[in-house]
Amino acid sequence: MKLYPDDTATRFEFPIVAGWIADRCQGQRAKEIAADISPSDIPDQIELWLDQSLEAKTVLINGVFFPEYSVPSLHRELSKLGIENAVLEGQEVMKIKRVAEVAGTVIHFLADKKEVYPALRIITEGIHASKELVKLIEEILEQNGFIRTSASKELGLARKGLADARQRANRAFETALRKYKKLGWLREYDESFYNERRVLAVVAEYKRQLEGTLHGSSESGSTAFIEPTELVVLNNEVAEARQREQREEYRILKALTERIRPFKPLLEAYEYALGFLDFTFAKGKLALELDAHKPSINREKDIVLIDARHPILYMQYKQEGRKTQPLTLDLNHEKRILIISGPNAGGKSISLKTLGLLQIMFQSGVLIPAADHSRMGIFKQIFVDIGDDQSIAYELSTYSSRLQKMKHFLMQAHKNTLFFIDEFGTGSDPELGGAIAEAILEELAETRACGVITTHYANIKILAENHPHLVNGCMLFDEETLAPKYVLHIGHAGSSYTFEVAQKIGLPKELIEKAKGKLDQRKVKLDRLLITLQTKKNQLNKETSIMQLEKSNLRKELEQFKVESELYRKKSDDLNFSANKRLIEKGKKYEALLESWKMKSERKEISSKLTLMAEKEASRKSDVQAVEKRKERQQEIDERRKRNEAKGRSGDQPASFKAGDKVKLRSSRQEGVVDDVNKGKVTVVFGMIKTIVVAGKLEHV
């Protein structure tokens, strides 16, 4: 992808976003990948990067298991493997083993979860997990990186010889230590090591009396480090045995390095895949913090940003507890160039830079802080004219530099170009500069390129109103407070509020009127018309917002009414059905009895049945009333108990008790008889048990 000028990404502050990603990487390889991040113009590549970031974000949101992917850098180890006869040390080999194990776990996991994480699976596609490499290292090295004694027969013999030599030397040394310590020739710490040889710490005045090799003295000269003569031969044997061991260890590591060297390409693939996975999860972490989403990719170069936020501004405001005003805009193949106008400090440049930064993030595979139903096109070129490019070395003024950029835009722009121009036409005489800017804009529109331009020039605003491929946009302004709202509205040009701002800060009214008189009255009328249009638009937006809110509230109330009506209908139907069913059953019984009565047979028996049914009905009603009375009685008892307990908790004086009173515990309801009362403590007999209870925990039965 072509960026012009070369520092385009820096002008949009993309390196800050890349730095955020690097900060969230765990390994050095991932940080290096983040430092090299750049936009692509290949649709399939961009979509894959975005899908990988989205899957990583999903893993983080759901908190599901994902294997460890952070590993130490293998830069030094891989460099050694590329050098003939270079030998890896034990710890370096263990780093290689660690990378191979982690890579194997991740490869197997993603292979099993390829339907769940199809995009992340691509990262390890074509890389196999090598058990052979891990097994090879485990046969030679222990977990701490030391060479196993079983690595070779020669190493086993060398280590046995070293152990025997050390044992003999230690016995002789202990004998000498006891001897000279008894003579009082040694310091309190008795011994030390000098050049890996065990020596005695001798008081300086006795150093000539002790036969042996002087290896050195303390800084003060009060202590001499002497190897007794009887130990020299034994220590030499230890040193020779240690050298034999080291030579064999070196030979084993050299042979092991040669066996690992063919795995170098696979290890490089492991390191990059795990680093890229780490980098991808870092993008997922940043997406969570930015509340970023994946927009859909539009092959027609349309850009529809919904509720987009400038990432850097969003993070800053988030720390300060402030809300970022979202941006919504729409560019398509018909209206493909947006002209943003409005007062200074109203948000024109921020709107332009928001789209520019999000476009670079999007084409770099980074999720953007905008609604997930936003749409983004893919461009092969991004051209930028932002800021002052005055060059002393090349004797270029600001305006000359900008004209050179415009020349490049006109010569190189095409339908796959997205351009950004801030403060279009400035740097020269307003009349002449505005005329050149208008001519350049007409030519840019013919290239079919898409772009965003900010300007104060009235002729550019007028051109946008009449050109089929240009569209005006303005930053909304509060006419009462003359404060910017930082809201982009597309469809109308905006006023710069030059005279209004001057009046608000206190410039004399006569001076402002004098300034107006020096202008072409058509420009004054145009500016006043733009202000009037924006005022009406703001009022319309307010009324629309109020209507939408009322409409939303009405809809909620209507839905609630429907729910409650349906519940009432169901309850009513259930009640009516139950009552009717009981009446029908009773009616059928009485109707059968009436038919039997008409037949004048067994009327005595029928009379008995009627009496029995009446008694049952009366009994049923009586039972219902009894249940209701029991409920009321129980409620009274519960309330009285609660009042009593409340009195006990509130510190009221407990009820008075005397011997023979029947009482019960408030907590367990266990009944007993008072045996004795003494200073608020009551002795109560519960069955066969006598106990002392605080009076506040008792109540009369």
N, C-alpha and C positions, 0 to 999 in steps of 0.2 A: 504494500500500500504506500502511496506517495503522500508525504506531508510537506507542505510548503508554507512558510520557510521551514528549515530543518528543526527549529526549536518550537514548532507548533504545539507539541504535547506539553512542553514546559509552559507555554503561554496559557494553556488551559489548566495548568497545575496538576496534570496527570501524574507526575512523579510523586506527589504527595500521596495519592491513592495507591500507587505501586509500593511506596514505603509502608503504608498501613498493612498491605498484604504481607510484605516481608516481615514486619513485626509480629505477625500472627503465625508465621512459619516456625516449625520446631527445629528442623535440621538446616545445616549450612547449604546443602545442595538446593533445597527449596528456596532459600533466600536468594541464591544466585539466579534461579529461574525467575523469581519475582523481579529482580533488578533488571532483567532483560525483557520484561513483558512489553509487547508492542502490538498495535492493531493489525489485523489481517483483512484482506478483501475477498477471501474464499468463503462463500456461504456455508458449505458443509463443515468447514473447519470451525467457523464461528459458532454454528449451532451446536457442534459437539462440545466445545469449551463451555458454552452456556449450560448445556444439559449436565455436564459433569459438575459444574458449580452448583446447579440446582439440586442434584442428587446428594452432594456433600452437605448442603444446607438442610435437606430433609433429614439426613442421618442425625445431624446436630439437634434439630428441632425435636425429633421423636425420641432421642436418647437411646436408640437401639444399639446393639453391640456391633462394633466394627474393629477388626484386629489392629494392633499397634503397627504403625507405618514409619515411625521416626527412627532413623539409624544414624550412626556416626559417619562422617565424611571419609571416603576411601581415596581421596586425592593423592596422598603420599604413597599408599599401598599400590594403587594402580600405576603410579609413576615408576615405582620400583619394578613392577612386573614388566614394564616396557623396556627395562635396561637389562641387557644380557649379563649373566653371572651375579646380578644383585640378589641379596639374600634378605628375606623377610624375617623380622624378629617374632618371637612367640606372641606378644600382645598384638602385633599387626595382623598375624594370621587369625587370631581370635576375633578381631574386628570384621575380617572377611567372613568368618563363620557366622557372626551375628547378622550381617547383611543377608547372607544366603538363607538363614533360617526365617528371618522376618519376611523376605521376599517370597519364600515358599508358602508361608502361611497366608499371605495376602493373595497370591496367585490362586491357591486352592479355594479360598473363601469367595473370591469374585467369580471363579468358574462355577461354583455351586449356586451363586446368587445372580447369575447373568440376566435372569428375567426381572429381578428386582432393581439391579444397578447396571443396566445395559451400557450406559455411557462410561461409567467408571471402569467397567470391564475392559473397555478398549485400551486403557492405560497399560494393562499387563498382557494384552493380546499378543500372541506370537512369542512370549517368553515362557520357558519351561522351568519348573522348580527342580533343582539339582540335588537329589539326595546323595549322589556320589561324592560331591564336593564336601558336604557336611561330614559324611562318614570318613572320608579321607583324613580330614583334620582331626576328628575325634580319636582316630586310631593313634595319632602321634602326640597330641597335646591334651593336657588336663584343662579343666574349666578356667583355672587361673593363668593359663598360657605357658605353664612349665611343661617341659618335654617328659613324656612318660618313660619310666625306667624300662618298660617293655618295648620301647620303640626300636631298640636294636640290642643284640647280644653284647656287642662291644660296650655300649653305654652301661649296661648292667654290670659288667666286669669293672669298668672304670669307676662307677659309683661305689661298688663294694670295696675296691682298693682305697678309694678316698676315705670311706668310713673307717676302715681299719687304721689307716695312717693317722687320722684325726684322733682315734681312740688312744693310740700309743702316745701321741704328742700330748694329749690332755692328761694322761696319767703322769707323765714326766713333769709336766708343767705344775700340776697340783703338788707334787713332791717338792719341787723347787720353791713354790709359793709358801708352803708351810715352813720350810727351812729358813728362808730369809725373813719371813714375817716374825718367826720366833726370835731372830737376831735383832729385830727392830729396825731393819734397813728400809722397809717399805712404807709408802704413804698409806693413808686410810683406805683409799680406793684400790689398793693392792696392784691391780693390773689394768692393761689397756691394749688396744690394737694399733699397730703402726704399720702402714703399707700392707694391710691384711695379714700381718704376722702378730702373734700373741706375745706381748712383752710385759715386763715387770715395771711398776712405777716406783723407782728407787729414790730415796732421799739423796740429794746431790753430794753430800759429804762422804757417802759410802759407795759412790759409783766406781771408784778405782779399786775397791776391795772385792767387788763382784765381777767375776770373770764372764765375759760375754761380748756381744756386739751392741754398741751404742747406736740407737736409731734416731735419737733426737732428745730435745729438752723442752720443758715448759717455757712460756714467755718470760717468766720471772727468773728462770734458771734454777729454781729450787728443786726441781724434779727431773730425773733422767730416765729415759725409757730404754731399758736394756733387755736384750734377748739372751738369756743364760747360755753358756757354751754347750751345756748338755742338751739343749733344745734345738740348736741350730740344724743339726742333721735331721731331726724328726720333722721340724717345720719345713725343711727343704723337701722331704718326702711328701708332705701334705701339699705343698705348692705344685710338685710334679704331678701328683694324682689329680689335682684340680685342673691342671692344664690338659691332661689326657681327657678328662670329662668334657671340658670346654671344646676341645677339638672335635670330639665325637658329636656333641650337641650342634656345633656349627655345620658338620657334615650332614646331619639329619635335617636341619632347617634348610640347607641349600637344596637337598634332594626334594624336600617338601615344596619349596618354592618352585622348583622346576615342574613339579606335578600340578601345581596350582596355575602356573603361567597360561596354559591353554584355555583356562576359564576366564581370562581377562575380558573378552568381549561380553560374556554373559554377566560378569560382575558390573561392567559399565552399564549394561541394560538394567540390571537390578537397581543400581544407585540412581539412575535417571528416573525410572518408573516410580520408585518410592519417593524421590524428591518431588516429582510432578504431582503425586498423590497428596503429599504434604502441602504443596503449593495450592492445590485445588481445594483442600479443606480449609486453608487459610482464607481463600476467596469466599467459602461458605460462611466462615465466622464473621467476616466483614459484612457479608450480605445480611446476616442477622442483626448486626448493629445498625446498619443503614436502613433496615426494613426494605431491602432491595428484592426485585423480582426479575423474572425472565420475560422480556417482551416478545411478541411474535415477530418473526422475520418477514418483511414485506419485500418481495422481489421487484415491485414496481417503483421502488425508491420513495414510497410515501413515508412520512414521519408523523405519527400521532402520539404525542406525549400527554399522558393523563396523570395529574397530580404528581408531577416530577419535582424533585428537590435537588438543589446543588449540594453534592455530598459534603464538601468542606464546610459550607455554611450550616448544613444540617447538624454535623458533628459539633461544631462550635456552639450553636444555639442549644443543642441537647445538653451540653455540659452546663450552660447558663440557665437551663430551665425555661428556655423560650421556644416558641413555635415557629417553624419555618413556613413561609407562605408558599404553597405549591404552585407549579407552573403547568398550564395546559395550552398546547398549541397543535396546529394541524397544517402540514405541508403536503401537497400532492402534485401530480403531474400537471394539473391545471393551474392551481395557485401555488407555484413552487418557490417564490421569493417573498419573504416576509419583511416588511419595512416597519420597524418599531420606532415610534416617536413618543415624546413626552418630556417632562421637566428633567433637569439634572438631578442626580441622586434619587431618581424615581424607580430604578431597577432595570433600565434598558440593557446595560452591559451585563448585569447578572443573568438576565434572561438569555442573552446571546451565549454567554459562557456556560450556562447550565446545559444547553443543547450541545455545545461543542464538547464539553467534558463527557457527557453521557454517551455521545456518539463514539468517542475514542474508547471509553470503557466497554461499551457494547461490542465493538469490533475487536476488542482484546479478550473477549470471553468473560467479562466481569458483569455480574448482575447489577442492574441499575435501580436507584431509588425512585421508582415510578410504579404506577398501578400495573398489575400483570396483564391487563388487556390493552396496554400500550402497544404500538407497532413501530418498528424501526426498519429503515432501508439500509442497504449495504453499498458503500461508495468506494471507488478505487482511488479517489483523490480528496484531500481536505486542504483547502487554501484558507489562509488566515491573514487579516490585516488588523491587528490589534496593537495599540500602544504607539509610542514615539520611537521611530527608527532613525532618528537623526544621526548621521555618521560624520564625524570630524575627519577621520582618516581619508574618506572618499569624497569629502566636501559635498555631501548630500544634505540638503535641508529635509525637514520632516515631510514637506509636501512633495519634494522630488522623490524621496524614498517611497512614498505612498503611490505616486504615479508609476514608479517602476513595478511595484506589485500589481497595480491594476493592469499594466501591460502584460505581465505574466499571466494574470487571470484570463484576460481576453484571448491570449494565444493558446493556452493550454486547457481551458475549461471545456467540459463536454457533459453529456447527460449523466455520467457517473461521478460528477464532481459536486462536493458540498463546500460552499464558501461562507466565510464570516467576515464582515466588515463593520468595525466599530467607529462611530462618528464619521460616516461617509461624507467625503468632500471637504473636510476641514483642513486647515493649514494654508489656505490661500484667501484671496478676496471672496467674500461670500457670494457675490453675484456671479463672478467668473468661475469660482470653484464649484458653485452649485450647477452651473450650466454644463461643465465638464462631467461632473458626477452624474447628471441626468443622461448625458450621451453614453457614458460608460455603462450605466445601468440598463439602458435599452439594448446595448450590444450583448451584455451578459445574459439578458433574458433570452436572446436568440440562441445562445449555446445550449439551452435546455438544462443548464445546471440548477441545482437547488441552493438556496442560501438564506441567510439572515443578515439584515443591515439595520444599524441604528443611525438615526439622523435627526437634525433639527431643521433641515432645509424644507421650506414650504413647497418648492417646485418638485421635490422628490415625492412628497406626500400626494401632491396632485397627480403626478405621473402614476403612482400606485393605484389611485382611484380609477384611472381610465385604461390601465394596461390589463390585458386578459390574464397574464401570468404573474402579476404582482398583487399583493394584498397588504393593506394597512393594518397596523396593530398599534395600540397605545397602552401606556402604563397609567392605570387609574390614579386619580389625585383627588384628595378631599378639598372641595372648593371652600369650605368654611374654615378649616384649620390650615389649609395649604400644606398638608402633610401627605407624603406619598403612601399609597396603599400596597405597593409592590405586587399588584395584580395585573397580569397581561390580558387585555381584551382585544380580540381579533375582529376586524371588520371596519374599524374607524381609525382615522389618524388622531394624534393627540397634540394638544397645545404645549408649548414650553413654559407657559405661565410666567413669562418674563416680567410683564408689568405688575401682575398680581403679587409675585414674590417681592418685587421692589417696593410695592406699597406696604406689604406686611412688615418688612424690616424697618420701615419708617422713612423712606425717601420722600422728600416733599412732593405733594400732589402736583404743584406747578411744574416741577422738573420732569415728572413722569409724562404730563400732558405735552410738554415741550418736546420730549423724545418722540412721542406718538406723532406730533406734527411734522417731524423730520422724515417719517417713513411714508412709503407708498400706502395710501389709505386702503388699497385693496388687500395688502398684507395684514393691516390692523383688523379689517373686517373678517378676513379669513381666520385669524387667530381667535377673534371673538366668537366666530361661528363654531370653531372647534371646541372652545370652552363651553358654549351653550349646548352643543351636541353631547359633550361628555357629562355635563350636569344632568341633562335629561336621561342619559343612559344610566348614570348612577342612581337617579331616582327610580327609574324603571327596574333596575336590579334590586333595589330595596323592596319595592312593592312586589316584585316577583318572588323574592325570598320569603316575604310575609305570607303571600298567597300559598306558596309551596308548603310552608310550615303549617298553615291552617288546614290545607288540603290533607297533609299527612296526619294531623291530629284527628281530623274528621274521619279519615279512613280507619284509623286505629279504633275510634269510638264505635264506628259502624261494625267493624269486625268483632269487637267486644260485645256489642248488642246482639249480633247474630249468634255468638257462642252462648250467651246467657239465655236468649230466646229458645235455642235448641235444647239447652239443659232443662228449662222450665217445661217445655213441651214434653220431653221424655219423662220427667218426674210426674207431670200431670197425668200422662197416659198410663204410667205404671200404677199410680194411686187409683185412678178410675177403673183400671182393669181389675185390680185386686178387690176393690169394693163391689164392683158389679159381679165379679165371679162368686163372691160369698153370698150376695143377694140371690143370684140365680140358683145356687145350690140349695139355699134355704127354701126358695120358692118351689123348687122341684119336690122337696120333701113334703112341704105342706100341701102341695097340689095332689100328691099321691095319697096323703091321709084324707083329703077332702073327697077324693073319688071313692075311697073305701067307706067313708061315712055315708055317702049317698046310697051305697048299696045296702044300708041298714043292717049289716051283719057285723057282729063283733064290735059294736060301737063302744062297749066298755073297755075293750083292749085298746082301741084307737084313742079313747080319752086318756088312758094311762100313758100312751106314747106321747101325746101332746103335752101332758103335764111334765113328763120326764124331759122333753126337749126344752120346755120353758125353764125348768130348774137348771139344766145344763147351761143355758144361755145366761141365766142370772148368776150362776156360779162362776162362769167365765168372766163376767163383768166384775164380780166381787173379787176374783183373783187378781185381775188387772189393777183394781183399786188398792188391794192389799199390797201389791208389789210397789205401786206408786207411794203408798204410805211408808213402807219400809225404806224406800230410797230417801224420802224426805227425812225420816227419823235418823238414818245413817248419816245423812248430810249434816243434820243438827249436831250429832255426836262428834263428827269429824271437825266441824267448826269450833265446838266447845273445846275439843282437845287441842286444836291449833292455838286457841286463845290462851289456854292454860300453859302450853309450851312457850308461847310468846312471853307470857308473864314471867315464867321461870328464867328465860334468856335475858329479859330486860332488867333483871335485878330486883323485881318486886319481892316483898316478904313472902316466904313460902307459907302454905296453909298450916295451921296449928294441928298437931296430932297429940293423942294421948294413948296410954296403954289400953289395948283391947280394940282400937279402931281397925276396921278393915281397910286396907290400902292396896294399891297396885303401882307397879313401875310404869312410868309414862312411855319408856322406850320399848319394853317387851310385853306390856299388858299383864305381867305375872302378878297374881294376887297373894297377899299375906296378911298377918296380924301384927299390930304394933306391940312390942314387948316393953320398950323403954324409950324415953326421949331425953336427950342431954345436949344442950347448947346447939340446937339446930341439926343435930345428928340423931337419926332414929334407928333403933334396933328393931328389925322386922324378922319374923319367923315365916319363912317360905317353905311349907311342908315340913321336912325334917332338917332344914338348913336355917341357921340364924346368922344374919349379916347386918352390918351397919351401913346405912344409906343416907346421903345428904337429903334433907327435907325437900329441897327444890325438885328432886327427881321423882317424888311421890305425889299421888293424889288419892282422895277418898274414893272408895267404891260406892 
